[in-house]
């Protein structure tokens, strides 16, 4: 871990806008529990969409879901590596 100053343009809950040092444009900070909820929601949408939308649309939706889960898994790994508890219960939904 390192500490660096960031430019904070907005503290909007669950979507703060800030610029990381060395980056030209600001980004959006999404809280981990929100990211987890989005991943769960996309799982549900993909499950309900299979066979109901065309194959290309489903493939694109599922790829987006997988990219979001990759981001969440990276976030979880960083927290665990730094001894920070997860801000959500990481149990599969039934």
Secondary structure, DSSP 8 states (H G I E B T S, - for coil): ------EEEE--TT-EEEE-TT-SS-EEE--HHHHHHHHHHHHHHHHHHTTTS-HHHHHHHHHHHHHHHHHHHHHHHHHHHTT---SS------
